[in-house]
Amino acid sequence: MKQIEAIIAWTPARWVELRPETAGQVVVLPVPDTDGAAKRYIMQAGACSPALAGLSEEARIARLFIDFQTIVVRDGIDPQTAHRAFLAIDEYRFRIAPDTEGAAFEDPPEED
């Protein structure tokens, strides 16, 4: 799914007492979140932010990787857990190192 169609929801690992059922977890959900799954998590980013749509493509992609860094470094989510969740976002898959598990090409290279 496209970044502007994705809600990133997580609960910092250190907040286990506040939300034990989702502490240390992150999910990427499509918009609209009709069943309210994002509400199970304390933090949200992505399409739930009205400012995202107003950003340039470059700024949105920067925001995506800043969110990833925040989730992992500040909030203690396991990097591989965050990576697996973020693979649902096209812009993430297309911009990570091509030899990373789950990476994809936006425009696949031509066969020689």
C-alpha positions as CSV (number, residue, x, y, z in Angstrom):
1,M,0.0,0.0,0.0
2,K,1.1,3.6,-0.5
3,Q,2.4,5.5,2.4
4,I,-0.4,8.0,2.3
5,E,-2.8,5.1,2.7
6,A,-1.1,3.5,5.6
7,I,-1.5,4.1,9.4
8,I,1.5,3.1,11.4
9,A,0.5,2.2,14.9
10,W,2.7,1.1,17.8
11,T,3.1,1.0,21.6
12,P,6.6,1.7,23.0
13,A,8.1,-1.3,24.6
14,R,8.6,0.6,27.9
15,W,4.8,1.3,28.2
16,V,4.0,-2.3,29.1
17,E,2.0,-1.2,32.1
18,L,-0.2,1.1,30.1
19,R,-0.9,-1.2,27.2
20,P,0.5,-4.7,27.9
21,E,-1.4,-6.3,25.0
22,T,0.5,-4.2,22.4
23,A,3.7,-3.0,24.1
24,G,6.7,-3.5,21.9
25,Q,4.5,-4.1,18.8
26,V,4.0,-2.1,15.6
27,V,1.5,-2.6,12.8
28,V,0.8,-1.0,9.5
29,L,-2.9,-0.7,8.7
30,P,-4.8,0.5,5.6
31,V,-7.0,3.7,5.7
32,P,-9.8,3.7,6.6
33,D,-9.3,1.7,9.8
34,T,-12.9,0.6,9.9
35,D,-12.5,-1.7,12.8
36,G,-10.5,0.7,14.9
37,A,-7.5,-1.6,15.2
38,A,-5.1,1.4,15.5
39,K,-6.7,2.5,18.7
40,R,-5.3,-0.6,20.5
41,Y,-1.9,1.2,20.2
42,I,-0.7,4.3,22.0
43,M,1.2,6.0,19.1
44,Q,0.2,6.6,15.5
45,A,1.8,8.1,12.4
46,G,1.4,8.0,8.7
47,A,-2.0,8.6,7.0
48,C,-3.6,9.5,10.3
49,S,-1.6,12.8,10.2
50,P,-3.3,15.4,8.0
51,A,0.1,17.0,7.4
52,L,1.4,14.0,5.5
53,A,-0.7,14.7,2.3
54,G,0.7,18.2,2.1
55,L,4.3,17.1,2.0
56,S,6.4,16.6,-1.1
57,E,7.2,13.1,-2.0
58,E,10.8,13.5,-0.8
59,A,9.5,14.9,2.6
60,R,7.0,12.1,3.0
61,I,9.7,9.5,2.4
62,A,12.0,11.2,4.9
63,R,9.1,11.2,7.4
64,L,8.7,7.5,6.8
65,F,12.3,6.7,7.7
66,I,12.2,9.2,10.6
67,D,9.1,7.4,12.0
68,F,11.0,4.0,11.6
69,Q,14.0,5.4,13.5
70,T,11.8,6.8,16.2
71,I,9.9,3.6,16.7
72,V,13.1,1.5,16.9
73,V,15.5,3.9,18.7
74,R,13.3,5.9,21.0
75,D,10.5,3.5,21.6
76,G,12.4,0.2,21.8
77,I,10.6,-1.8,19.1
78,D,12.7,-4.6,17.8
79,P,14.2,-3.5,14.4
80,Q,13.2,-6.7,12.6
81,T,9.7,-6.4,14.0
82,A,9.5,-2.8,12.7
83,H,11.0,-3.8,9.3
84,R,8.5,-6.6,8.8
85,A,5.6,-4.2,9.5
86,F,7.0,-1.5,7.3
87,L,7.3,-3.9,4.4
88,A,3.5,-3.3,3.9
89,I,4.5,0.3,2.7
90,D,5.5,0.5,-1.0
91,E,7.9,3.4,-0.5
92,Y,9.7,1.6,2.2
93,R,10.2,-1.6,0.2
94,F,11.4,0.4,-2.8
95,R,14.0,2.4,-0.9
96,I,15.6,-0.1,1.4
97,A,18.8,-1.9,0.3
98,P,17.9,-4.2,-2.6
99,D,19.6,-7.2,-0.9
100,T,17.4,-6.8,2.2
101,E,14.7,-9.4,2.8
102,G,11.4,-8.0,1.5
103,A,13.0,-5.2,-0.7
104,A,11.4,-4.6,-4.1
105,F,12.0,-2.4,-7.1
106,E,9.6,0.3,-8.1
107,D,10.6,-0.2,-11.7
108,P,12.2,-3.7,-11.9
109,P,15.5,-3.7,-13.8
110,E,15.4,-5.0,-17.3
111,E,16.8,-8.5,-17.9
112,D,20.1,-8.7,-19.8
